Amino acid sequence: MASYGMPDYKAPYASNVSICLKMFDDKKQDAPYDKLSEGGIRTLPPKDMFWNARLSMLTDKFGINWMLSVREKTT
């Protein structure tokens, strides 16, 4: 997966890439989000998105961008 960033966000050179971890259980998304964001920046806390998935975004203390995505929910 690749992402170019969020609208109106000026990304400094070389920080416009995010590592995306795809997860399969939304109950297990919070712990990695909390751990990776320690000393970093929480961009988007875990949130249900309009495309029927749960997403969170952060930048860790080393400046690495992360996206944690939980698969589409089935009901």
One Martini backbone bead per residue (centre of mass of N, CA, C, O) as a GRO file, in nm:
protein
   75
    1MET     BB    1   0.099   0.034   0.019
    2ALA     BB    2   0.017   0.375  -0.069
    3SER     BB    3   0.088   0.720   0.037
    4TYR     BB    4   0.072   1.091   0.008
    5GLY     BB    5  -0.118   1.194   0.227
    6MET     BB    6  -0.252   1.486   0.347
    7PRO     BB    7  -0.428   1.745   0.322
    8ASP     BB    8  -0.238   2.028   0.391
    9TYR     BB    9   0.039   1.862   0.409
   10LYS     BB   10   0.374   1.935   0.483
   11ALA     BB   11   0.625   1.739   0.371
   12PRO     BB   12   0.914   1.652   0.435
   13TYR     BB   13   1.179   1.537   0.324
   14ALA     BB   14   1.148   1.180   0.338
   15SER     BB   15   0.833   1.181   0.493
   16ASN     BB   16   0.625   1.057   0.248
   17VAL     BB   17   0.629   0.777   0.407
   18SER     BB   18   0.444   0.477   0.494
   19ILE     BB   19   0.388   0.233   0.725
   20CYS     BB   20   0.181  -0.057   0.677
   21LEU     BB   21  -0.037  -0.226   0.900
   22LYS     BB   22  -0.212  -0.520   0.875
   23MET     BB   23  -0.504  -0.608   1.043
   24PHE     BB   24  -0.754  -0.854   1.209
   25ASP     BB   25  -0.791  -0.688   1.497
   26ASP     BB   26  -0.921  -0.419   1.669
   27LYS     BB   27  -0.816  -0.503   1.961
   28LYS     BB   28  -0.493  -0.491   1.844
   29GLN     BB   29  -0.440  -0.176   1.774
   30ASP     BB   30  -0.380  -0.004   2.034
   31ALA     BB   31  -0.103  -0.107   2.139
   32PRO     BB   32   0.081  -0.031   1.894
   33TYR     BB   33   0.001   0.264   1.890
   34ASP     BB   34   0.102   0.338   2.173
   35LYS     BB   35   0.398   0.242   2.140
   36LEU     BB   36   0.482   0.395   1.875
   37SER     BB   37   0.389   0.694   2.000
   38GLU     BB   38   0.611   0.713   2.188
   39GLY     BB   39   0.754   1.027   2.144
   40GLY     BB   40   0.547   1.117   1.935
   41ILE     BB   41   0.289   1.144   1.679
   42ARG     BB   42  -0.060   1.177   1.684
   43THR     BB   43  -0.262   1.188   1.406
   44LEU     BB   44  -0.458   0.913   1.426
   45PRO     BB   45  -0.673   0.771   1.591
   46PRO     BB   46  -0.855   0.518   1.626
   47LYS     BB   47  -1.082   0.480   1.336
   48ASP     BB   48  -1.366   0.482   1.176
   49MET     BB   49  -1.427   0.445   0.838
   50PHE     BB   50  -1.603   0.489   0.537
   51TRP     BB   51  -1.464   0.201   0.419
   52ASN     BB   52  -1.491  -0.019   0.650
   53ALA     BB   53  -1.256   0.072   0.853
   54ARG     BB   54  -0.962   0.081   1.061
   55LEU     BB   55  -0.763   0.375   1.153
   56SER     BB   56  -0.413   0.467   1.205
   57MET     BB   57  -0.183   0.746   1.287
   58LEU     BB   58   0.185   0.800   1.292
   59THR     BB   59   0.484   0.930   1.457
   60ASP     BB   60   0.770   0.843   1.559
   61LYS     BB   61   1.066   0.920   1.736
   62PHE     BB   62   1.222   0.878   1.435
   63GLY     BB   63   1.011   0.974   1.191
   64ILE     BB   64   0.814   0.741   1.141
   65ASN     BB   65   0.554   0.643   0.946
   66TRP     BB   66   0.223   0.523   1.042
   67MET     BB   67  -0.013   0.255   0.954
   68LEU     BB   68  -0.314   0.120   1.098
   69SER     BB   69  -0.496  -0.157   0.964
   70VAL     BB   70  -0.823  -0.274   0.954
   71ARG     BB   71  -1.011  -0.463   0.824
   72GLU     BB   72  -1.288  -0.514   0.694
   73LYS     BB   73  -1.598  -0.520   0.804
   74THR     BB   74  -1.813  -0.783   0.909
   75THR     BB   75  -2.186  -0.854   0.943
   0.00000   0.00000   0.00000
